[in-house]
Amino acid sequence: MHTHTATGGTVPSPSTIVLVLVAAAAGHLLLVRRARRRNPALPPGRPRSGLFLGGLALLAVALLPPLGPAAHTDFRAHMAQHLLIGMYAPLALVLSAPVTLLLRALPPARARLVVAVMRSRCARVLAHPLVALALSTGGLVPLYFTPLFDASLEHPAGHWLLHAHFLLSGCLFAYVVAGPDPAPHRPGVRARLVYLGVAVAVHALVAQALYGGFLVGVHAPVEHLRQGAEIMYYGGDLAELLLAAALVTTWRPGRPSPGDPAGRRGFAPVPPSSVRGGRRSGRAAFGRAPHHPAPSVPDVPLPQAMPQWTGAAQHAGGPGRVRREFPVNKPPECLPEGRRPRPERLLSRSFGPSGPPDPPPPGCHRSPR
């Protein structure tokens, strides 16, 4: 089941790789079946199963001939293999939500163990964006600018360990940035976008350094080195663009807490004291204003004919003439003569040919506009 190389090491044969990938696909389908039996009303979605199987297919393309054996001798094939194993396949596997599927398929007791592991301090450290960024993107610098890459080619076991590092670190970074699985300690969207931007910048700098041959520790023909750098530059940008799209797609706004009806990042009700001339003043105009309960206004009994006039504002039918809604807590006696509502319609903003309105009766106070 293993193939011997010229350096005396052994690598898994293609049949072994196929068996491992088929076993992973069978295990996933078995978990899907168990989850459907446990909760028939909410079965796992088929698109997620398709993403998981698609990720396994990308791994098969990267590890099986012709790309797999060529990656040991050709730097261009190695870079294509690196992108498939470290960026594209992890994105598909993570978007399939394997942890959610596992929690739904396991019994409650075992599911609690999985949740306890995810909430542990070790998992919290590994799931930090800075750690995930250092393991996935930060590992490119010692790989291509030190003799580590050539040493991995001389020792097949080291080369396969490198593949495992690419896959695991890529899954970790994709999970931290855009994973749909539950993450108790995941930062906000803005922080994840910042870390994703840093990853894009590091990928671009490493690719440009490889293309220019600055301090490169890879022994390969110059033409192969430049073509591999181009594959890394454009292929990495596409993978990170897909990761950003997945972040936007899987993002869900936080629910407002019971003590904050407007939400953590929402706007609190603006107190009437901050309103001047119809505009918000101070901090009430921008950002979040402090919450102050609105003063209670005594309810004034309305005539029996007025409930039909308290609807939304309507157009008067003429150009530039807008009908306006009257406040429900002000009696019609406190309105000007030309502004008093009539049963058949709401009055216009203008007073028409009747001239200016009469002053309000004594005892009525008109609030400034």
WOUR-V917779 format. One record per residue. N is the residue number from 1. RES is the residue in one letter. OMEGA is omega in whole degrees, -180 to 180 (999 if undefined). BURIAL is + if it has 9 or more other C-alpha atoms within 8 Angstrom, else -. Layout:
BEGIN
N,RES,OMEGA,BURIAL
N,RES,OMEGA,BURIAL
END
This chain:
BEGIN
1,M,-180,-
2,H,-179,-
3,T,178,-
4,H,-180,-
5,T,-179,+
6,A,-180,-
7,T,178,-
8,G,179,-
9,G,179,+
10,T,177,+
11,V,178,+
12,P,178,+
13,S,178,+
14,P,179,+
15,S,177,-
16,T,179,+
17,I,179,+
18,V,180,+
19,L,179,-
20,V,-180,-
21,L,178,+
22,V,178,-
23,A,177,-
24,A,178,-
25,A,179,+
26,A,177,-
27,G,178,-
28,H,-180,+
29,L,176,+
30,L,176,-
31,L,177,+
32,V,179,+
33,R,178,-
34,R,179,+
35,A,177,+
36,R,178,+
37,R,-178,-
38,R,-179,-
39,N,-179,-
40,P,-178,-
41,A,-179,-
42,L,-178,-
43,P,176,+
44,P,-178,+
45,G,178,-
46,R,177,-
47,P,179,-
48,R,175,+
49,S,177,+
50,G,177,+
51,L,180,+
52,F,179,+
53,L,176,+
54,G,175,+
55,G,176,+
56,L,177,+
57,A,177,-
58,L,176,+
59,L,178,+
60,A,178,+
61,V,-177,+
62,A,-173,+
63,L,-177,+
64,L,176,+
65,P,5,+
66,P,-173,-
67,L,-177,+
68,G,179,+
69,P,-179,+
70,A,-179,+
71,A,180,+
72,H,-176,+
73,T,-176,-
74,D,-179,+
75,F,178,+
76,R,177,+
77,A,177,+
78,H,-178,+
79,M,176,+
80,A,177,+
81,Q,178,+
82,H,180,+
83,L,-179,+
84,L,-176,+
85,I,-172,+
86,G,-175,+
87,M,-174,+
88,Y,179,+
89,A,176,+
90,P,179,+
91,L,179,+
92,A,-180,+
93,L,-178,+
94,V,180,+
95,L,175,+
96,S,177,+
97,A,-178,+
98,P,-180,+
99,V,176,-
100,T,177,+
101,L,179,+
102,L,179,+
103,L,180,+
104,R,-179,+
105,A,-177,+
106,L,171,+
107,P,-177,-
108,P,-178,-
109,A,-180,-
110,R,178,-
111,A,177,+
112,R,177,-
113,L,178,-
114,V,179,+
115,V,179,-
116,A,177,-
117,V,180,-
118,M,179,+
119,R,-178,+
120,S,-179,-
121,R,179,-
122,C,178,-
123,A,179,+
124,R,179,+
125,V,-179,-
126,L,-178,-
127,A,176,+
128,H,-178,+
129,P,-179,+
130,L,178,-
131,V,179,+
132,A,178,+
133,L,180,+
134,A,-179,+
135,L,-176,+
136,S,-176,+
137,T,-179,+
138,G,178,+
139,G,179,+
140,L,-177,+
141,V,177,+
142,P,-179,-
143,L,-173,+
144,Y,-179,+
145,F,174,+
146,T,178,+
147,P,-177,+
148,L,-178,+
149,F,179,+
150,D,178,+
151,A,178,+
152,S,176,+
153,L,180,+
154,E,-179,-
155,H,-177,+
156,P,178,+
157,A,177,+
158,G,178,+
159,H,178,+
160,W,172,+
161,L,176,-
162,L,176,+
163,H,180,+
164,A,178,-
165,H,178,-
166,F,-176,+
167,L,-176,+
168,L,180,+
169,S,176,+
170,G,176,+
171,C,180,+
172,L,-179,+
173,F,178,+
174,A,178,+
175,Y,-179,+
176,V,-174,+
177,V,-170,+
178,A,-178,+
179,G,176,+
180,P,178,+
181,D,180,+
182,P,179,-
183,A,-175,-
184,P,-173,-
185,H,-179,-
186,R,179,-
187,P,-178,-
188,G,-176,-
189,V,-178,-
190,R,179,-
191,A,180,-
192,R,176,+
193,L,178,+
194,V,179,-
195,Y,176,+
196,L,176,+
197,G,176,-
198,V,178,-
199,A,178,+
200,V,-179,+
201,A,-180,-
202,V,177,+
203,H,-179,+
204,A,-180,+
205,L,179,-
206,V,179,+
207,A,179,+
208,Q,177,+
209,A,176,+
210,L,-180,+
211,Y,179,+
212,G,179,-
213,G,-179,-
214,F,175,-
215,L,-177,-
216,V,178,+
217,G,-179,+
218,V,177,+
219,H,-180,-
220,A,176,-
221,P,-176,-
222,V,-180,-
223,E,178,-
224,H,-179,+
225,L,-180,+
226,R,178,+
227,Q,175,+
228,G,177,+
229,A,177,+
230,E,177,+
231,I,179,+
232,M,-176,+
233,Y,-176,+
234,Y,178,-
235,G,177,+
236,G,177,+
237,D,179,+
238,L,179,-
239,A,179,+
240,E,174,+
241,L,176,-
242,L,178,-
243,L,177,+
244,A,177,+
245,A,177,-
246,A,177,+
247,L,179,+
248,V,-177,-
249,T,-177,-
250,T,-179,+
251,W,176,-
252,R,180,-
253,P,-180,-
254,G,179,-
255,R,179,-
256,P,179,+
257,S,-180,-
258,P,-179,-
259,G,-178,-
260,D,-176,-
261,P,-177,-
262,A,-179,+
263,G,-178,+
264,R,-178,-
265,R,-179,-
266,G,-180,-
267,F,178,+
268,A,177,+
269,P,-178,+
270,V,180,+
271,P,-180,+
272,P,-179,-
273,S,-180,-
274,S,-178,+
275,V,178,+
276,R,177,-
277,G,178,-
278,G,-180,-
279,R,177,-
280,R,-178,+
281,S,175,+
282,G,-178,-
283,R,180,-
284,A,-179,+
285,A,-178,-
286,F,176,-
287,G,-174,-
288,R,180,+
289,A,177,+
290,P,-176,-
291,H,174,-
292,H,179,-
293,P,-180,-
294,A,180,-
295,P,-178,-
296,S,178,-
297,V,-179,-
298,P,179,-
299,D,180,-
300,V,179,-
301,P,-179,-
302,L,174,-
303,P,-177,-
304,Q,-176,-
305,A,-173,-
306,M,-177,+
307,P,-179,-
308,Q,-179,-
309,W,-174,+
310,T,179,+
311,G,-178,-
312,A,180,-
313,A,-178,-
314,Q,177,-
315,H,-176,-
316,A,-178,-
317,G,179,-
318,G,-180,-
319,P,176,-
320,G,-179,-
321,R,-175,+
322,V,176,+
323,R,-172,+
324,R,180,+
325,E,179,+
326,F,179,-
327,P,-176,-
328,V,-177,-
329,N,179,+
330,K,-179,-
331,P,-179,+
332,P,179,-
333,E,-179,-
334,C,178,+
335,L,178,+
336,P,-177,+
337,E,-179,-
338,G,-178,+
339,R,-179,+
340,R,-179,+
341,P,176,+
342,R,-173,-
343,P,-172,+
344,E,-177,-
345,R,173,-
346,L,-177,+
347,L,179,+
348,S,175,+
349,R,178,-
350,S,-177,-
351,F,176,+
352,G,-175,-
353,P,-177,-
354,S,178,-
355,G,-178,-
356,P,-178,-
357,P,175,+
358,D,178,-
359,P,-178,-
360,P,179,+
361,P,178,-
362,P,179,-
363,G,179,-
364,C,-179,-
365,H,178,-
366,R,179,-
367,S,180,-
368,P,179,-
369,R,999,-
END
